[in-house]
């Protein structure tokens, strides 16, 4: 697995994205975490721990950019808390006595260090199919110069009742003119295309709180989940915060 590392040793999704986009991958680090074949022998049926022991021996003295991905046995919740404290994206827990099974993610579980932050609502998209009320909320924040910057969108985590309530609160705030300092990208590496014909701008009066995994190189949120409206803070005070990770287990991968 190729990774870009920050100076403190944590991984950076945005830096890796920038490196691959520019074909400047010389500084990426490759972490090897499993060994399925060696010298013509199929190791996939070996227990995970034995495969990793063979891999660690194989990589002894390897190039500095090829590294063995170590592990900790037991104490999963404590390891997750420490990983989040150190700024990691999360951890993956695996069953050490299991053979490799292609496509079987039931033998491992991903736990993420989710970040939580407030954003101003700058618009919404129309719903598709059987979805009611709204499709997704468009998010923004004010930069140091007081300009409203697009941060991405959120379309998950809302109940049917919340979708209906949000639509009722957003529609009276609808405006024809975009409130952002610059238009959002219509095409992004992640997520569906932003269709302008289904987009509605609003006066930035409402504040929403979301959880997310990380930021992309384009400055957009990834894996965003709606948490609720914040009525105790005006949208004009929403600034980009330094995200604080919270040790919350992610969904089963």
C-alpha positions in Angstrom: 0.0 0.0 0.0 1.6 3.3 -1.1 1.4 6.2 1.4 2.6 9.8 1.7 4.0 10.6 5.1 3.8 13.8 7.1 7.0 14.9 9.0 5.5 13.4 12.2 5.1 10.0 10.5 1.3 10.1 10.0 -0.1 9.4 6.6 -1.5 12.2 4.4 -4.2 11.3 1.8 -4.0 14.8 0.2 -0.2 14.5 -0.2 -0.5 11.1 -1.8 -3.2 12.3 -4.1 -1.1 15.3 -5.2 1.9 13.0 -5.8 0.0 10.6 -8.0 -1.7 13.4 -9.9 1.7 15.0 -10.7 3.5 11.6 -11.3 5.9 12.7 -8.6 5.8 9.5 -6.6 9.5 9.2 -5.6 8.9 10.1 -2.0 6.0 7.7 -1.4 6.5 4.9 1.1 5.2 1.4 0.3 3.9 -0.5 3.4 3.6 -4.3 2.9 1.1 -5.9 5.3 0.5 -9.4 3.9 2.3 -12.0 1.8 0.2 -14.4 -0.4 2.9 -15.9 -2.6 6.6 -16.5 -2.3 8.9 -18.3 -4.8 6.0 -20.0 -6.5 4.5 -21.2 -3.2 0.9 -20.2 -2.3 0.8 -18.9 1.2 -2.8 -17.7 1.1 -4.0 -20.7 3.2 -1.5 -19.9 6.0 -2.8 -18.2 9.1 -2.3 -14.4 8.9 0.2 -14.3 11.7 2.4 -16.8 10.0 2.2 -15.0 6.7 3.3 -11.8 8.4 6.2 -13.4 10.2 7.4 -14.7 6.8 6.9 -11.2 5.3 8.9 -9.5 8.1 11.8 -11.8 7.5 11.7 -11.2 3.8 11.8 -7.4 4.2 14.7 -7.4 6.7 17.3 -5.1 5.1 14.9 -3.9 2.3 15.0 -0.5 0.8 13.9 2.3 3.1 10.9 3.1 1.0 9.6 -0.5 1.3 8.5 -1.1 4.9 6.9 -3.9 6.9 3.6 -2.9 8.4 3.8 -4.0 12.0 0.9 -4.9 14.2 -0.3 -5.0 17.9 -2.1 -8.0 19.2 -5.0 -7.3 21.5 -6.2 -4.1 23.3 -8.1 -2.9 20.2 -10.0 0.0 21.9 -6.8 1.3 23.5 -4.9 1.1 20.2 -7.6 3.0 18.4 -7.6 5.7 21.1 -3.9 6.1 20.8 -4.0 6.1 17.0 -6.6 8.8 17.0 -4.6 10.9 19.5 -1.5 10.7 17.2 -3.6 11.9 14.2 -3.9 8.6 12.4 -6.9 7.9 10.1 -7.8 4.8 12.1 -6.9 1.1 12.5 -7.8 -2.2 10.8 -8.3 -5.3 13.1 -7.8 -8.8 11.6 -8.2 -12.3 12.8 -4.6 -13.6 13.2 -5.5 -17.3 12.7 -7.4 -17.0 9.5 -6.4 -17.8 5.9 -6.6 -15.1 3.2 -10.0 -15.1 1.6 -10.4 -12.9 -1.5 -13.3 -10.4 -1.1 -14.2 -11.7 2.4 -14.1 -8.6 4.5 -15.8 -10.4 7.4 -12.4 -11.4 8.7 -11.3 -7.8 9.3 -12.9 -4.7 10.7 -12.0 -1.0 10.0 -12.3 1.5 12.8 -11.9 5.2 11.8 -10.8 8.2 13.7 -13.5 10.6 12.6 -13.2 14.3 12.7 -16.1 16.6 13.7 -16.7 20.2 12.6 -19.3 22.8 11.9 -20.0 24.3 8.5 -22.3 26.9 7.0 -25.1 25.7 4.7 -24.7 27.3 1.3 -27.2 25.3 -0.7 -28.8 22.0 -1.5 -29.4 19.6 -4.4 -32.6 18.1 -5.5 -33.4 14.6 -4.4 -33.2 11.6 -6.7 -35.4 8.5 -7.0 -37.5 7.9 -3.9 -35.6 10.3 -1.6 -37.7 13.1 -0.2 -36.9 16.8 0.6 -33.3 17.3 -0.4 -30.5 15.3 -2.0 -27.4 16.7 -0.4 -26.4 19.8 1.7 -23.6 22.0 0.3 -21.2 23.2 2.9 -18.9 26.1 3.3 -16.7 28.1 5.8 -15.3 31.6 6.0 -11.6 32.1 5.4 -9.4 34.7 7.1 -10.4 37.3 4.6 -14.1 36.8 5.3 -14.8 35.0 2.0 -17.1 32.0 1.9 -15.3 28.9 0.7 -16.9 25.7 -0.6 -16.0 22.6 1.5 -18.0 19.8 -0.1 -21.4 18.2 0.5 -23.1 15.8 2.8 -26.0 13.5 1.8 -25.8 10.7 4.4 -26.8 10.5 8.1 -30.2 12.2 7.7 -33.5 10.5 8.5 -36.6 11.0 6.3 -38.0 13.4 8.9 -34.7 15.4 9.0 -34.7 15.6 5.2 -38.2 17.0 5.3 -37.4 19.5 8.1 -34.3 20.7 6.4 -36.1 21.3 3.1 -38.7 23.4 5.0 -35.9 25.5 6.6 -33.8 25.9 3.5 -36.4 26.8 0.9 -37.3 30.2 2.5 -33.5 31.0 2.4 -33.2 30.3 -1.4 -31.4 32.9 -3.5 -30.4 33.1 -7.1 -26.9 34.4 -6.6 -24.1 32.0 -5.4 -22.9 33.0 -2.0 -19.5 31.5 -2.4 -16.3 33.4 -3.4 -15.6 30.8 -6.1 -17.9 28.2 -7.7 -17.5 24.6 -6.5 -15.9 22.1 -8.8 -18.4 20.2 -10.9 -16.1 17.2 -11.3 -14.2 15.7 -8.3 -12.2 12.6 -7.8 -14.7 11.3 -5.2 -18.5 11.5 -5.3 -20.9 12.1 -8.2 -20.9 15.0 -10.6 -22.4 18.2 -9.2 -25.3 18.9 -11.5 -26.0 22.7 -11.7 -29.6 22.2 -12.8 -30.3 20.4 -9.5 -28.5 22.9 -7.3 -30.1 25.6 -5.2 -28.2 28.4 -3.3 -29.3 29.8 0.0 -28.3 32.7 2.2 -25.8 31.2 4.7 -27.8 31.4 7.8 -27.9 27.8 9.1 -25.0 25.9 10.6 -24.6 22.1 10.4 -22.3 19.8 12.2 -20.8 16.8 10.4 -18.2 14.1 10.9 -15.7 13.3 8.2 -12.5 11.2 7.6 -10.1 13.7 5.9 -9.6 16.5 3.4 -8.7 15.9 -0.3 -5.9 17.8 -2.1 -8.6 20.1 -3.6 -9.7 21.1 -0.1 -12.9 19.1 -0.1 -14.3 16.8 2.7 -14.3 13.0 2.4 -16.8 10.5 3.8 -19.0 13.1 5.3 -21.9 12.2 7.6 -24.6 14.6 8.9 -24.9 15.0 12.7 -27.4 17.8 13.1 -28.1 21.5 13.0 -26.4 23.9 15.4 -28.8 26.7 16.5 -26.3 28.1 19.1 -23.8 29.6 16.5 -24.3 32.0 13.7 -23.1 31.0 10.3 -20.9 34.1 10.0 -18.7 32.8 12.8 -17.9 29.5 11.1 -14.2 29.2 10.5 -12.0 26.4 9.3 -10.9 24.6 12.5 -8.0 22.3 13.1 -10.0 19.0 13.3 -9.7 17.1 16.5 -10.0 13.3 16.0 -12.5 11.4 18.1 -12.1 7.7 18.7 -15.3 6.4 17.2 -15.4 3.0 15.6 -16.2 3.2 11.9 -18.7 1.0 10.1 -17.8 -2.6 9.2 -15.9 -2.5 5.9 
